[in-house]
Amino acid sequence: MPEKRAGDRMAMVPVAKKPRGEMVVVGNRQRALMEAAPARTSNMQAPIMLLSGHKSEVYTGKFHPSGNWLASGGMERLVYLWDVYGECENVSIMSGHTGPILQLAFSEDGDTIFTASTDKTVGVFDTMTGERIKRMKGHTGMVNSVAVAPSGRPLVVSGGDDAHVRVWDRRQRQAVHNLNNEYQVTAVSFNNDAQQVISGGIDNDLKIWDLRKGQIETIAQGHTDTITGMSLSPDGCYVLTNSMDSTARIWDIRPFCTGERCVKVFKGHSHNFEKNLLHCAWSPDAAMVSVGSSDRNVYVYDVASRKILYKLPGHLGSVNDVDFHKVEPIIMSVSSDKTIYLGEFEP
């Protein structure tokens, strides 16, 4: 069983276990410490939890829609499922890929996990049984990114080094759309009604594809280096991108947008020579965004002011992916240092 423990490098509040209902005598010094400690904002066992068990770099992590579990994957070619609460135990390990897993995504109901892998396939796993249900084959290069359609539609989009964006229907064997891009694709997403697909790649441009026409509808420019991560806003009107130019940007992807598509630029985090695909995420209320960074810190920005709200240390390697809990103020980060951190914050 993988080792689990509270994050001792970052722990802010001492945690003592005691039997339920037992009366505890607290001295003056202890009482002063307890009163000085920040108020808890989540139901996690400690304000910061460290999940260890991966044997190699972790590239991707996502919370289950219910918030009770999280999934992670990376260089090991395995998907790990973890408890979010209690001891944060490793629930199961799923196998099926022959190459590293670069990104994963849950279906909206949480029953299925989709994975993008360097073995040129998109994996489909049953969350509860841990079994691989199918492999979506069609890419002729590494699959860098995968995303699930919102609003319960059975569609999945993937992008890869073969310069193709493929849209899959989970009920069918072959891709239902195959969009040919000129350059390698490193990040993909749907819009809110799944009629359009958004892609980014090594050509630095954000492209909005019309699935009915099978062609590019809009090209938005602003990044000056490869787009490494992409996340659709909770209302489906915007996408957040992370880039090797060490900026994150918010783009208006609504069909009838007039004027500049890029509406916000965030600076502070960094990319380095490792050139990992560093991802990004929105908070459920869209008031905050978070991005991975090569300087080992987790950056959380305020959307309205574009200021850094939190710069969270602790990792000993590049922070490759981040995600916000859907119910409580908890943020997750996964890293090349083989670890995962869960931390609560002020909502």
Buried (B, 14 or more C-beta within 10 A) or exposed (E): EBEBEBBEEBBEBEEEEEEEEEEEEEEEEEEEEEEEEEEEBBEBBBBBBBBBBBEEBBBBBBBBBEBEBBBBBBBBBBBBBBBBBEEBBBBBEBBBBEBBBBBBBBBBEBBBBBBBBBBBBBBBBEBEEBEBBBBBEBBEBBBBBBBBBBEEBBBBBBBBBBBBBBBBBBEEEEBEBEBEBEBBBBBBBBBBEBBBBBBBBBBBBBBBBBBEEEEBBBEBEBBEBBBBBBBBBBEBBBBBBBBBBBBBBBBBBBEEBEEEBBEBEBEBBBBEEEEBBBBBBBBBEBEBBBBBBBBBBBBBBBBEEBEBBBEBEBBEBBBBBBBBBBBBBBBBBBBBBBBBBBBBBEE
